Amino acid sequence: MTKASYPLKLPVSIKEAAARLARQDGVSLNQWISVAVAQKIGAVETAADFLKQRAGTAKPSDMLAFLDRAGTEPPPLGDEIEP
């Protein structure tokens, strides 16, 4: 496995929490952060693949028929777009 270095600057509170969790897991902070990044990559890529499969061959223009039936009801309170 090829390794690369990356200087990482974290807010003190996040570094302290990560160090605490690494100690609890019995691993180095570096290893703990590496695993956390790998888990995040897996989650993001899995979600992207799922959504791509779910969308299939749909195009944004395919939504126009649904939007045309949406009506003219005002948005619920709090969902308004500010001018």
mmCIF file of the N, C-alpha and C atoms, coordinates in Angstrom:
data_MODEL
# 
_entry.id   MODEL 
# 
loop_
_atom_site.group_PDB 
_atom_site.id 
_atom_site.type_symbol 
_atom_site.label_atom_id 
_atom_site.label_alt_id 
_atom_site.label_comp_id 
_atom_site.label_asym_id 
_atom_site.label_entity_id 
_atom_site.label_seq_id 
_atom_site.pdbx_PDB_ins_code 
_atom_site.Cartn_x 
_atom_site.Cartn_y 
_atom_site.Cartn_z 
_atom_site.occupancy 
_atom_site.B_iso_or_equiv 
_atom_site.pdbx_formal_charge 
_atom_site.auth_seq_id 
_atom_site.auth_comp_id 
_atom_site.auth_asym_id 
_atom_site.auth_atom_id 
_atom_site.pdbx_PDB_model_num 
ATOM 1   N N  . MET A 1 1  ? 0.857   -1.178 0.000   1.00 0.00 ? 1  MET A N  1 
ATOM 2   C CA . MET A 1 1  ? 0.000   0.000  0.000   1.00 0.00 ? 1  MET A CA 1 
ATOM 3   C C  . MET A 1 1  ? 0.897   1.233  0.000   1.00 0.00 ? 1  MET A C  1 
ATOM 4   N N  . THR A 1 2  ? 0.660   2.115  -0.935  1.00 0.00 ? 2  THR A N  1 
ATOM 5   C CA . THR A 1 2  ? 1.389   3.372  -0.995  1.00 0.00 ? 2  THR A CA 1 
ATOM 6   C C  . THR A 1 2  ? 0.745   4.354  -0.032  1.00 0.00 ? 2  THR A C  1 
ATOM 7   N N  . LYS A 1 3  ? 1.563   5.114  0.664   1.00 0.00 ? 3  LYS A N  1 
ATOM 8   C CA . LYS A 1 3  ? 1.032   6.080  1.628   1.00 0.00 ? 3  LYS A CA 1 
ATOM 9   C C  . LYS A 1 3  ? 1.408   7.484  1.199   1.00 0.00 ? 3  LYS A C  1 
ATOM 10  N N  . ALA A 1 4  ? 0.562   8.435  1.536   1.00 0.00 ? 4  ALA A N  1 
ATOM 11  C CA . ALA A 1 4  ? 0.813   9.840  1.255   1.00 0.00 ? 4  ALA A CA 1 
ATOM 12  C C  . ALA A 1 4  ? 0.587   10.633 2.530   1.00 0.00 ? 4  ALA A C  1 
ATOM 13  N N  . SER A 1 5  ? 1.378   11.658 2.706   1.00 0.00 ? 5  SER A N  1 
ATOM 14  C CA . SER A 1 5  ? 1.210   12.524 3.877   1.00 0.00 ? 5  SER A CA 1 
ATOM 15  C C  . SER A 1 5  ? 0.331   13.711 3.514   1.00 0.00 ? 5  SER A C  1 
ATOM 16  N N  . TYR A 1 6  ? -0.420  14.160 4.495   1.00 0.00 ? 6  TYR A N  1 
ATOM 17  C CA . TYR A 1 6  ? -1.263  15.326 4.310   1.00 0.00 ? 6  TYR A CA 1 
ATOM 18  C C  . TYR A 1 6  ? -1.331  16.068 5.641   1.00 0.00 ? 6  TYR A C  1 
ATOM 19  N N  . PRO A 1 7  ? -0.815  17.297 5.687   1.00 0.00 ? 7  PRO A N  1 
ATOM 20  C CA . PRO A 1 7  ? -0.894  18.047 6.950   1.00 0.00 ? 7  PRO A CA 1 
ATOM 21  C C  . PRO A 1 7  ? -2.350  18.445 7.209   1.00 0.00 ? 7  PRO A C  1 
ATOM 22  N N  . LEU A 1 8  ? -2.844  18.062 8.331   1.00 0.00 ? 8  LEU A N  1 
ATOM 23  C CA . LEU A 1 8  ? -4.257  18.290 8.642   1.00 0.00 ? 8  LEU A CA 1 
ATOM 24  C C  . LEU A 1 8  ? -4.383  19.219 9.836   1.00 0.00 ? 8  LEU A C  1 
ATOM 25  N N  . LYS A 1 9  ? -5.116  20.297 9.651   1.00 0.00 ? 9  LYS A N  1 
ATOM 26  C CA . LYS A 1 9  ? -5.362  21.224 10.749  1.00 0.00 ? 9  LYS A CA 1 
ATOM 27  C C  . LYS A 1 9  ? -6.816  21.065 11.183  1.00 0.00 ? 9  LYS A C  1 
ATOM 28  N N  . LEU A 1 10 ? -7.001  20.732 12.446  1.00 0.00 ? 10 LEU A N  1 
ATOM 29  C CA . LEU A 1 10 ? -8.336  20.515 12.998  1.00 0.00 ? 10 LEU A CA 1 
ATOM 30  C C  . LEU A 1 10 ? -8.597  21.513 14.109  1.00 0.00 ? 10 LEU A C  1 
ATOM 31  N N  . PRO A 1 11 ? -9.849  21.892 14.306  1.00 0.00 ? 11 PRO A N  1 
ATOM 32  C CA . PRO A 1 11 ? -10.182 22.653 15.509  1.00 0.00 ? 11 PRO A CA 1 
ATOM 33  C C  . PRO A 1 11 ? -9.795  21.809 16.732  1.00 0.00 ? 11 PRO A C  1 
ATOM 34  N N  . VAL A 1 12 ? -9.333  22.471 17.776  1.00 0.00 ? 12 VAL A N  1 
ATOM 35  C CA . VAL A 1 12 ? -8.860  21.774 18.968  1.00 0.00 ? 12 VAL A CA 1 
ATOM 36  C C  . VAL A 1 12 ? -9.913  20.806 19.500  1.00 0.00 ? 12 VAL A C  1 
ATOM 37  N N  . SER A 1 13 ? -11.169 21.229 19.536  1.00 0.00 ? 13 SER A N  1 
ATOM 38  C CA . SER A 1 13 ? -12.217 20.369 20.096  1.00 0.00 ? 13 SER A CA 1 
ATOM 39  C C  . SER A 1 13 ? -12.383 19.074 19.297  1.00 0.00 ? 13 SER A C  1 
ATOM 40  N N  . ILE A 1 14 ? -12.265 19.155 17.974  1.00 0.00 ? 14 ILE A N  1 
ATOM 41  C CA . ILE A 1 14 ? -12.403 17.962 17.143  1.00 0.00 ? 14 ILE A CA 1 
ATOM 42  C C  . ILE A 1 14 ? -11.199 17.045 17.331  1.00 0.00 ? 14 ILE A C  1 
ATOM 43  N N  . LYS A 1 15 ? -9.989  17.629 17.386  1.00 0.00 ? 15 LYS A N  1 
ATOM 44  C CA . LYS A 1 15 ? -8.788  16.812 17.593  1.00 0.00 ? 15 LYS A CA 1 
ATOM 45  C C  . LYS A 1 15 ? -8.839  16.110 18.943  1.00 0.00 ? 15 LYS A C  1 
ATOM 46  N N  . GLU A 1 16 ? -9.277  16.821 19.965  1.00 0.00 ? 16 GLU A N  1 
ATOM 47  C CA . GLU A 1 16 ? -9.361  16.201 21.288  1.00 0.00 ? 16 GLU A CA 1 
ATOM 48  C C  . GLU A 1 16 ? -10.371 15.062 21.306  1.00 0.00 ? 16 GLU A C  1 
ATOM 49  N N  . ALA A 1 17 ? -11.514 15.266 20.660  1.00 0.00 ? 17 ALA A N  1 
ATOM 50  C CA . ALA A 1 17 ? -12.526 14.207 20.613  1.00 0.00 ? 17 ALA A CA 1 
ATOM 51  C C  . ALA A 1 17 ? -12.011 13.004 19.825  1.00 0.00 ? 17 ALA A C  1 
ATOM 52  N N  . ALA A 1 18 ? -11.348 13.261 18.698  1.00 0.00 ? 18 ALA A N  1 
ATOM 53  C CA . ALA A 1 18 ? -10.808 12.169 17.888  1.00 0.00 ? 18 ALA A CA 1 
ATOM 54  C C  . ALA A 1 18 ? -9.721  11.417 18.663  1.00 0.00 ? 18 ALA A C  1 
ATOM 55  N N  . ALA A 1 19 ? -8.877  12.148 19.377  1.00 0.00 ? 19 ALA A N  1 
ATOM 56  C CA . ALA A 1 19 ? -7.813  11.503 20.165  1.00 0.00 ? 19 ALA A CA 1 
ATOM 57  C C  . ALA A 1 19 ? -8.421  10.642 21.269  1.00 0.00 ? 19 ALA A C  1 
ATOM 58  N N  . ARG A 1 20 ? -9.464  11.137 21.915  1.00 0.00 ? 20 ARG A N  1 
ATOM 59  C CA . ARG A 1 20 ? -10.139 10.373 22.969  1.00 0.00 ? 20 ARG A CA 1 
ATOM 60  C C  . ARG A 1 20 ? -10.720 9.079  22.401  1.00 0.00 ? 20 ARG A C  1 
ATOM 61  N N  . LEU A 1 21 ? -11.385 9.183  21.251  1.00 0.00 ? 21 LEU A N  1 
ATOM 62  C CA . LEU A 1 21 ? -11.984 8.002  20.633  1.00 0.00 ? 21 LEU A CA 1 
ATOM 63  C C  . LEU A 1 21 ? -10.916 7.022  20.153  1.00 0.00 ? 21 LEU A C  1 
ATOM 64  N N  . ALA A 1 22 ? -9.799  7.543  19.653  1.00 0.00 ? 22 ALA A N  1 
ATOM 65  C CA . ALA A 1 22 ? -8.700  6.676  19.223  1.00 0.00 ? 22 ALA A CA 1 
ATOM 66  C C  . ALA A 1 22 ? -8.142  5.901  20.412  1.00 0.00 ? 22 ALA A C  1 
ATOM 67  N N  . ARG A 1 23 ? -7.979  6.597  21.549  1.00 0.00 ? 23 ARG A N  1 
ATOM 68  C CA . ARG A 1 23 ? -7.502  5.906  22.763  1.00 0.00 ? 23 ARG A CA 1 
ATOM 69  C C  . ARG A 1 23 ? -8.469  4.811  23.173  1.00 0.00 ? 23 ARG A C  1 
ATOM 70  N N  . GLN A 1 24 ? -9.760  5.125  23.129  1.00 0.00 ? 24 GLN A N  1 
ATOM 71  C CA . GLN A 1 24 ? -10.767 4.125  23.503  1.00 0.00 ? 24 GLN A CA 1 
ATOM 72  C C  . GLN A 1 24 ? -10.711 2.902  22.584  1.00 0.00 ? 24 GLN A C  1 
ATOM 73  N N  . ASP A 1 25 ? -10.415 3.148  21.305  1.00 0.00 ? 25 ASP A N  1 
ATOM 74  C CA . ASP A 1 25 ? -10.324 2.047  20.339  1.00 0.00 ? 25 ASP A CA 1 
ATOM 75  C C  . ASP A 1 25 ? -8.963  1.353  20.386  1.00 0.00 ? 25 ASP A C  1 
ATOM 76  N N  . GLY A 1 26 ? -8.010  1.935  21.098  1.00 0.00 ? 26 GLY A N  1 
ATOM 77  C CA . GLY A 1 26 ? -6.682  1.340  21.198  1.00 0.00 ? 26 GLY A CA 1 
ATOM 78  C C  . GLY A 1 26 ? -5.845  1.479  19.943  1.00 0.00 ? 26 GLY A C  1 
ATOM 79  N N  . VAL A 1 27 ? -6.064  2.556  19.200  1.00 0.00 ? 27 VAL A N  1 
ATOM 80  C CA . VAL A 1 27 ? -5.297  2.796  17.972  1.00 0.00 ? 27 VAL A CA 1 
ATOM 81  C C  . VAL A 1 27 ? -4.702  4.196  18.022  1.00 0.00 ? 27 VAL A C  1 
ATOM 82  N N  . SER A 1 28 ? -3.769  4.458  17.123  1.00 0.00 ? 28 SER A N  1 
ATOM 83  C CA . SER A 1 28 ? -3.180  5.793  17.048  1.00 0.00 ? 28 SER A CA 1 
ATOM 84  C C  . SER A 1 28 ? -4.210  6.775  16.470  1.00 0.00 ? 28 SER A C  1 
ATOM 85  N N  . LEU A 1 29 ? -3.983  8.033  16.758  1.00 0.00 ? 29 LEU A N  1 
ATOM 86  C CA . LEU A 1 29 ? -4.869  9.069  16.199  1.00 0.00 ? 29 LEU A CA 1 
ATOM 87  C C  . LEU A 1 29 ? -4.810  9.030  14.679  1.00 0.00 ? 29 LEU A C  1 
ATOM 88  N N  . ASN A 1 30 ? -3.621  8.846  14.122  1.00 0.00 ? 30 ASN A N  1 
ATOM 89  C CA . ASN A 1 30 ? -3.469  8.777  12.676  1.00 0.00 ? 30 ASN A CA 1 
ATOM 90  C C  . ASN A 1 30 ? -4.303  7.636  12.089  1.00 0.00 ? 30 ASN A C  1 
ATOM 91  N N  . GLN A 1 31 ? -4.225  6.464  12.711  1.00 0.00 ? 31 GLN A N  1 
ATOM 92  C CA . GLN A 1 31 ? -4.998  5.316  12.213  1.00 0.00 ? 31 GLN A CA 1 
ATOM 93  C C  . GLN A 1 31 ? -6.489  5.582  12.348  1.00 0.00 ? 31 GLN A C  1 
ATOM 94  N N  . TRP A 1 32 ? -6.887  6.170  13.467  1.00 0.00 ? 32 TRP A N  1 
ATOM 95  C CA . TRP A 1 32 ? -8.305  6.431  13.696  1.00 0.00 ? 32 TRP A CA 1 
ATOM 96  C C  . TRP A 1 32 ? -8.850  7.399  12.645  1.00 0.00 ? 32 TRP A C  1 
ATOM 97  N N  . ILE A 1 33 ? -8.077  8.461  12.359  1.00 0.00 ? 33 ILE A N  1 
ATOM 98  C CA . ILE A 1 33 ? -8.514  9.436  11.344  1.00 0.00 ? 33 ILE A CA 1 
ATOM 99  C C  . ILE A 1 33 ? -8.550  8.782  9.970   1.00 0.00 ? 33 ILE A C  1 
ATOM 100 N N  . SER A 1 34 ? -7.564  7.936  9.657   1.00 0.00 ? 34 SER A N  1 
ATOM 101 C CA . SER A 1 34 ? -7.555  7.244  8.364   1.00 0.00 ? 34 SER A CA 1 
ATOM 102 C C  . SER A 1 34 ? -8.802  6.386  8.186   1.00 0.00 ? 34 SER A C  1 
ATOM 103 N N  . VAL A 1 35 ? -9.169  5.664  9.226   1.00 0.00 ? 35 VAL A N  1 
ATOM 104 C CA . VAL A 1 35 ? -10.366 4.813  9.161   1.00 0.00 ? 35 VAL A CA 1 
ATOM 105 C C  . VAL A 1 35 ? -11.622 5.675  9.034   1.00 0.00 ? 35 VAL A C  1 
ATOM 106 N N  . ALA A 1 36 ? -11.671 6.795  9.776   1.00 0.00 ? 36 ALA A N  1 
ATOM 107 C CA . ALA A 1 36 ? -12.838 7.677  9.704   1.00 0.00 ? 36 ALA A CA 1 
ATOM 108 C C  . ALA A 1 36 ? -13.008 8.246  8.298   1.00 0.00 ? 36 ALA A C  1 
ATOM 109 N N  . VAL A 1 37 ? -11.905 8.647  7.668   1.00 0.00 ? 37 VAL A N  1 
ATOM 110 C CA . VAL A 1 37 ? -11.965 9.170  6.298   1.00 0.00 ? 37 VAL A CA 1 
ATOM 111 C C  . VAL A 1 37 ? -12.411 8.070  5.337   1.00 0.00 ? 37 VAL A C  1 
ATOM 112 N N  . ALA A 1 38 ? -11.867 6.866  5.512   1.00 0.00 ? 38 ALA A N  1 
ATOM 113 C CA . ALA A 1 38 ? -12.260 5.744  4.644   1.00 0.00 ? 38 ALA A CA 1 
ATOM 114 C C  . ALA A 1 38 ? -13.753 5.435  4.781   1.00 0.00 ? 38 ALA A C  1 
ATOM 115 N N  . GLN A 1 39 ? -14.259 5.483  6.018   1.00 0.00 ? 39 GLN A N  1 
ATOM 116 C CA . GLN A 1 39 ? -15.696 5.234  6.226   1.00 0.00 ? 39 GLN A CA 1 
ATOM 117 C C  . GLN A 1 39 ? -16.530 6.303  5.540   1.00 0.00 ? 39 GLN A C  1 
ATOM 118 N N  . LYS A 1 40 ? -16.108 7.553  5.631   1.00 0.00 ? 40 LYS A N  1 
ATOM 119 C CA . LYS A 1 40 ? -16.854 8.643  4.995   1.00 0.00 ? 40 LYS A CA 1 
ATOM 120 C C  . LYS A 1 40 ? -16.835 8.491  3.482   1.00 0.00 ? 40 LYS A C  1 
ATOM 121 N N  . ILE A 1 41 ? -15.682 8.139  2.925   1.00 0.00 ? 41 ILE A N  1 
ATOM 122 C CA . ILE A 1 41 ? -15.598 7.918  1.480   1.00 0.00 ? 41 ILE A CA 1 
ATOM 123 C C  . ILE A 1 41 ? -16.551 6.809  1.058   1.00 0.00 ? 41 ILE A C  1 
ATOM 124 N N  . GLY A 1 42 ? -16.564 5.722  1.810   1.00 0.00 ? 42 GLY A N  1 
ATOM 125 C CA . GLY A 1 42 ? -17.471 4.615  1.493   1.00 0.00 ? 42 GLY A CA 1 
ATOM 126 C C  . GLY A 1 42 ? -18.926 5.034  1.533   1.00 0.00 ? 42 GLY A C  1 
ATOM 127 N N  . ALA A 1 43 ? -19.293 5.809  2.545   1.00 0.00 ? 43 ALA A N  1 
ATOM 128 C CA . ALA A 1 43 ? -20.684 6.247  2.673   1.00 0.00 ? 43 ALA A CA 1 
ATOM 129 C C  . ALA A 1 43 ? -21.081 7.162  1.525   1.00 0.00 ? 43 ALA A C  1 
ATOM 130 N N  . VAL A 1 44 ? -20.218 8.114  1.184   1.00 0.00 ? 44 VAL A N  1 
ATOM 131 C CA . VAL A 1 44 ? -20.539 9.067  0.110   1.00 0.00 ? 44 VAL A CA 1 
ATOM 132 C C  . VAL A 1 44 ? -20.616 8.352  -1.232  1.00 0.00 ? 44 VAL A C  1 
ATOM 133 N N  . GLU A 1 45 ? -19.655 7.476  -1.500  1.00 0.00 ? 45 GLU A N  1 
ATOM 134 C CA . GLU A 1 45 ? -19.671 6.766  -2.782  1.00 0.00 ? 45 GLU A CA 1 
ATOM 135 C C  . GLU A 1 45 ? -20.847 5.806  -2.887  1.00 0.00 ? 45 GLU A C  1 
ATOM 136 N N  . THR A 1 46 ? -21.201 5.155  -1.787  1.00 0.00 ? 46 THR A N  1 
ATOM 137 C CA . THR A 1 46 ? -22.355 4.252  -1.795  1.00 0.00 ? 46 THR A CA 1 
ATOM 138 C C  . THR A 1 46 ? -23.634 5.030  -2.065  1.00 0.00 ? 46 THR A C  1 
ATOM 139 N N  . ALA A 1 47 ? -23.791 6.181  -1.417  1.00 0.00 ? 47 ALA A N  1 
ATOM 140 C CA . ALA A 1 47 ? -24.983 7.009  -1.637  1.00 0.00 ? 47 ALA A CA 1 
ATOM 141 C C  . ALA A 1 47 ? -25.041 7.493  -3.080  1.00 0.00 ? 47 ALA A C  1 
ATOM 142 N N  . ALA A 1 48 ? -23.897 7.922  -3.621  1.00 0.00 ? 48 ALA A N  1 
ATOM 143 C CA . ALA A 1 48 ? -23.876 8.403  -5.007  1.00 0.00 ? 48 ALA A CA 1 
ATOM 144 C C  . ALA A 1 48 ? -24.255 7.288  -5.974  1.00 0.00 ? 48 ALA A C  1 
ATOM 145 N N  . ASP A 1 49 ? -23.707 6.087  -5.752  1.00 0.00 ? 49 ASP A N  1 
ATOM 146 C CA . ASP A 1 49 ? -24.046 4.952  -6.618  1.00 0.00 ? 49 ASP A CA 1 
ATOM 147 C C  . ASP A 1 49 ? -25.528 4.611  -6.523  1.00 0.00 ? 49 ASP A C  1 
ATOM 148 N N  . PHE A 1 50 ? -26.070 4.617  -5.309  1.00 0.00 ? 50 PHE A N  1 
ATOM 149 C CA . PHE A 1 50 ? -27.482 4.312  -5.113  1.00 0.00 ? 50 PHE A CA 1 
ATOM 150 C C  . PHE A 1 50 ? -28.351 5.313  -5.864  1.00 0.00 ? 50 PHE A C  1 
ATOM 151 N N  . LEU A 1 51 ? -28.035 6.599  -5.696  1.00 0.00 ? 51 LEU A N  1 
ATOM 152 C CA . LEU A 1 51 ? -28.851 7.627  -6.344  1.00 0.00 ? 51 LEU A CA 1 
ATOM 153 C C  . LEU A 1 51 ? -28.724 7.571  -7.863  1.00 0.00 ? 51 LEU A C  1 
ATOM 154 N N  . LYS A 1 52 ? -27.533 7.253  -8.347  1.00 0.00 ? 52 LYS A N  1 
ATOM 155 C CA . LYS A 1 52 ? -27.346 7.136  -9.795  1.00 0.00 ? 52 LYS A CA 1 
ATOM 156 C C  . LYS A 1 52 ? -28.182 5.985  -10.346 1.00 0.00 ? 52 LYS A C  1 
ATOM 157 N N  . GLN A 1 53 ? -28.178 4.843  -9.638  1.00 0.00 ? 53 GLN A N  1 
ATOM 158 C CA . GLN A 1 53 ? -28.996 3.704  -10.070 1.00 0.00 ? 53 GLN A CA 1 
ATOM 159 C C  . GLN A 1 53 ? -30.473 4.041  -9.991  1.00 0.00 ? 53 GLN A C  1 
ATOM 160 N N  . ARG A 1 54 ? -30.863 4.714  -8.924  1.00 0.00 ? 54 ARG A N  1 
ATOM 161 C CA . ARG A 1 54 ? -32.273 5.066  -8.710  1.00 0.00 ? 54 ARG A CA 1 
ATOM 162 C C  . ARG A 1 54 ? -32.768 6.010  -9.798  1.00 0.00 ? 54 ARG A C  1 
ATOM 163 N N  . ALA A 1 55 ? -31.899 6.927  -10.226 1.00 0.00 ? 55 ALA A N  1 
ATOM 164 C CA . ALA A 1 55 ? -32.285 7.886  -11.255 1.00 0.00 ? 55 ALA A CA 1 
ATOM 165 C C  . ALA A 1 55 ? -32.394 7.223  -12.621 1.00 0.00 ? 55 ALA A C  1 
ATOM 166 N N  . GLY A 1 56 ? -31.607 6.174  -12.833 1.00 0.00 ? 56 GLY A N  1 
ATOM 167 C CA . GLY A 1 56 ? -31.655 5.485  -14.121 1.00 0.00 ? 56 GLY A CA 1 
ATOM 168 C C  . GLY A 1 56 ? -31.323 6.424  -15.255 1.00 0.00 ? 56 GLY A C  1 
ATOM 169 N N  . THR A 1 57 ? -32.203 6.472  -16.233 1.00 0.00 ? 57 THR A N  1 
ATOM 170 C CA . THR A 1 57 ? -31.968 7.330  -17.400 1.00 0.00 ? 57 THR A CA 1 
ATOM 171 C C  . THR A 1 57 ? -32.770 8.628  -17.319 1.00 0.00 ? 57 THR A C  1 
ATOM 172 N N  . ALA A 1 58 ? -33.287 8.933  -16.135 1.00 0.00 ? 58 ALA A N  1 
ATOM 173 C CA . ALA A 1 58 ? -34.090 10.148 -15.983 1.00 0.00 ? 58 ALA A CA 1 
ATOM 174 C C  . ALA A 1 58 ? -33.265 11.394 -16.266 1.00 0.00 ? 58 ALA A C  1 
ATOM 175 N N  . LYS A 1 59 ? -33.936 12.402 -16.808 1.00 0.00 ? 59 LYS A N  1 
ATOM 176 C CA . LYS A 1 59 ? -33.312 13.689 -17.093 1.00 0.00 ? 59 LYS A CA 1 
ATOM 177 C C  . LYS A 1 59 ? -34.075 14.763 -16.324 1.00 0.00 ? 59 LYS A C  1 
ATOM 178 N N  . PRO A 1 60 ? -33.440 15.878 -16.017 1.00 0.00 ? 60 PRO A N  1 
ATOM 179 C CA . PRO A 1 60 ? -34.157 16.952 -15.309 1.00 0.00 ? 60 PRO A CA 1 
ATOM 180 C C  . PRO A 1 60 ? -35.458 17.348 -16.011 1.00 0.00 ? 60 PRO A C  1 
ATOM 181 N N  . SER A 1 61 ? -35.467 17.317 -17.336 1.00 0.00 ? 61 SER A N  1 
ATOM 182 C CA . SER A 1 61 ? -36.684 17.702 -18.059 1.00 0.00 ? 61 SER A CA 1 
ATOM 183 C C  . SER A 1 61 ? -37.836 16.736 -17.809 1.00 0.00 ? 61 SER A C  1 
ATOM 184 N N  . ASP A 1 62 ? -37.535 15.516 -17.352 1.00 0.00 ? 62 ASP A N  1 
ATOM 185 C CA . ASP A 1 62 ? -38.580 14.549 -17.041 1.00 0.00 ? 62 ASP A CA 1 
ATOM 186 C C  . ASP A 1 62 ? -39.454 15.012 -15.873 1.00 0.00 ? 62 ASP A C  1 
ATOM 187 N N  . MET A 1 63 ? -38.963 15.927 -15.068 1.00 0.00 ? 63 MET A N  1 
ATOM 188 C CA . MET A 1 63 ? -39.712 16.419 -13.908 1.00 0.00 ? 63 MET A CA 1 
ATOM 189 C C  . MET A 1 63 ? -40.726 17.494 -14.269 1.00 0.00 ? 63 MET A C  1 
ATOM 190 N N  . LEU A 1 64 ? -40.630 18.055 -15.464 1.00 0.00 ? 64 LEU A N  1 
ATOM 191 C CA . LEU A 1 64 ? -41.505 19.162 -15.834 1.00 0.00 ? 64 LEU A CA 1 
ATOM 192 C C  . LEU A 1 64 ? -42.986 18.805 -15.734 1.00 0.00 ? 64 LEU A C  1 
ATOM 193 N N  . ALA A 1 65 ? -43.350 17.593 -16.107 1.00 0.00 ? 65 ALA A N  1 
ATOM 194 C CA . ALA A 1 65 ? -44.759 17.184 -16.026 1.00 0.00 ? 65 ALA A CA 1 
ATOM 195 C C  . ALA A 1 65 ? -45.242 17.219 -14.578 1.00 0.00 ? 65 ALA A C  1 
ATOM 196 N N  . PHE A 1 66 ? -44.415 16.803 -13.642 1.00 0.00 ? 66 PHE A N  1 
ATOM 197 C CA . PHE A 1 66 ? -44.779 16.834 -12.226 1.00 0.00 ? 66 PHE A CA 1 
ATOM 198 C C  . PHE A 1 66 ? -44.872 18.272 -11.726 1.00 0.00 ? 66 PHE A C  1 
ATOM 199 N N  . LEU A 1 67 ? -43.938 19.091 -12.144 1.00 0.00 ? 67 LEU A N  1 
ATOM 200 C CA . LEU A 1 67 ? -43.941 20.494 -11.710 1.00 0.00 ? 67 LEU A CA 1 
ATOM 201 C C  . LEU A 1 67 ? -45.159 21.233 -12.263 1.00 0.00 ? 67 LEU A C  1 
ATOM 202 N N  . ASP A 1 68 ? -45.569 20.894 -13.466 1.00 0.00 ? 68 ASP A N  1 
ATOM 203 C CA . ASP A 1 68 ? -46.749 21.531 -14.052 1.00 0.00 ? 68 ASP A CA 1 
ATOM 204 C C  . ASP A 1 68 ? -48.011 21.239 -13.254 1.00 0.00 ? 68 ASP A C  1 
ATOM 205 N N  . ARG A 1 69 ? -48.060 20.090 -12.583 1.00 0.00 ? 69 ARG A N  1 
ATOM 206 C CA . ARG A 1 69 ? -49.237 19.720 -11.792 1.00 0.00 ? 69 ARG A CA 1 
ATOM 207 C C  . ARG A 1 69 ? -49.158 20.211 -10.349 1.00 0.00 ? 69 ARG A C  1 
ATOM 208 N N  . ALA A 1 70 ? -48.073 20.890 -9.998  1.00 0.00 ? 70 ALA A N  1 
ATOM 209 C CA . ALA A 1 70 ? -47.840 21.285 -8.609  1.00 0.00 ? 70 ALA A CA 1 
ATOM 210 C C  . ALA A 1 70 ? -48.835 22.334 -8.118  1.00 0.00 ? 70 ALA A C  1 
ATOM 211 N N  . GLY A 1 71 ? -49.405 23.114 -9.012  1.00 0.00 ? 71 GLY A N  1 
ATOM 212 C CA . GLY A 1 71 ? -50.367 24.122 -8.586  1.00 0.00 ? 71 GLY A CA 1 
ATOM 213 C C  . GLY A 1 71 ? -49.680 25.404 -8.155  1.00 0.00 ? 71 GLY A C  1 
ATOM 214 N N  . THR A 1 72 ? -50.502 26.282 -7.599  1.00 0.00 ? 72 THR A N  1 
ATOM 215 C CA . THR A 1 72 ? -49.978 27.602 -7.227  1.00 0.00 ? 72 THR A CA 1 
ATOM 216 C C  . THR A 1 72 ? -50.116 27.863 -5.738  1.00 0.00 ? 72 THR A C  1 
ATOM 217 N N  . GLU A 1 73 ? -50.252 26.813 -4.955  1.00 0.00 ? 73 GLU A N  1 
ATOM 218 C CA . GLU A 1 73 ? -50.373 26.961 -3.506  1.00 0.00 ? 73 GLU A CA 1 
ATOM 219 C C  . GLU A 1 73 ? -49.103 27.594 -2.946  1.00 0.00 ? 73 GLU A C  1 
ATOM 220 N N  . PRO A 1 74 ? -49.258 28.582 -2.050  1.00 0.00 ? 74 PRO A N  1 
ATOM 221 C CA . PRO A 1 74 ? -48.050 29.194 -1.486  1.00 0.00 ? 74 PRO A CA 1 
ATOM 222 C C  . PRO A 1 74 ? -47.288 28.198 -0.618  1.00 0.00 ? 74 PRO A C  1 
ATOM 223 N N  . PRO A 1 75 ? -45.996 28.401 -0.455  1.00 0.00 ? 75 PRO A N  1 
ATOM 224 C CA . PRO A 1 75 ? -45.195 27.459 0.356   1.00 0.00 ? 75 PRO A CA 1 
ATOM 225 C C  . PRO A 1 75 ? -45.590 27.551 1.814   1.00 0.00 ? 75 PRO A C  1 
ATOM 226 N N  . PRO A 1 76 ? -45.382 26.487 2.584   1.00 0.00 ? 76 PRO A N  1 
ATOM 227 C CA . PRO A 1 76 ? -45.667 26.515 4.006   1.00 0.00 ? 76 PRO A CA 1 
ATOM 228 C C  . PRO A 1 76 ? -44.794 27.580 4.693   1.00 0.00 ? 76 PRO A C  1 
ATOM 229 N N  . LEU A 1 77 ? -45.256 28.058 5.817   1.00 0.00 ? 77 LEU A N  1 
ATOM 230 C CA . LEU A 1 77 ? -44.525 29.066 6.566   1.00 0.00 ? 77 LEU A CA 1 
ATOM 231 C C  . LEU A 1 77 ? -43.109 28.560 6.870   1.00 0.00 ? 77 LEU A C  1 
ATOM 232 N N  . GLY A 1 78 ? -42.119 29.377 6.557   1.00 0.00 ? 78 GLY A N  1 
ATOM 233 C CA . GLY A 1 78 ? -40.734 29.005 6.769   1.00 0.00 ? 78 GLY A CA 1 
ATOM 234 C C  . GLY A 1 78 ? -40.051 28.487 5.508   1.00 0.00 ? 78 GLY A C  1 
ATOM 235 N N  . ASP A 1 79 ? -40.813 28.120 4.476   1.00 0.00 ? 79 ASP A N  1 
ATOM 236 C CA . ASP A 1 79 ? -40.242 27.616 3.231   1.00 0.00 ? 79 ASP A CA 1 
ATOM 237 C C  . ASP A 1 79 ? -40.200 28.680 2.133   1.00 0.00 ? 79 ASP A C  1 
ATOM 238 N N  . GLU A 1 80 ? -40.553 29.898 2.476   1.00 0.00 ? 80 GLU A N  1 
ATOM 239 C CA . GLU A 1 80 ? -40.597 30.940 1.463   1.00 0.00 ? 80 GLU A CA 1 
ATOM 240 C C  . GLU A 1 80 ? -39.188 31.269 0.970   1.00 0.00 ? 80 GLU A C  1 
ATOM 241 N N  . ILE A 1 81 ? -39.119 31.750 -0.260  1.00 0.00 ? 81 ILE A N  1 
ATOM 242 C CA . ILE A 1 81 ? -37.848 32.239 -0.796  1.00 0.00 ? 81 ILE A CA 1 
ATOM 243 C C  . ILE A 1 81 ? -37.838 33.742 -0.624  1.00 0.00 ? 81 ILE A C  1 
ATOM 244 N N  . GLU A 1 82 ? -36.781 34.219 0.039   1.00 0.00 ? 82 GLU A N  1 
ATOM 245 C CA . GLU A 1 82 ? -36.687 35.663 0.256   1.00 0.00 ? 82 GLU A CA 1 
ATOM 246 C C  . GLU A 1 82 ? -36.295 36.350 -1.027  1.00 0.00 ? 82 GLU A C  1 
ATOM 247 N N  . PRO A 1 83 ? -36.940 37.485 -1.342  1.00 0.00 ? 83 PRO A N  1 
ATOM 248 C CA . PRO A 1 83 ? -36.607 38.204 -2.577  1.00 0.00 ? 83 PRO A CA 1 
ATOM 249 C C  . PRO A 1 83 ? -35.235 38.848 -2.524  1.00 0.00 ? 83 PRO A C  1 
# 
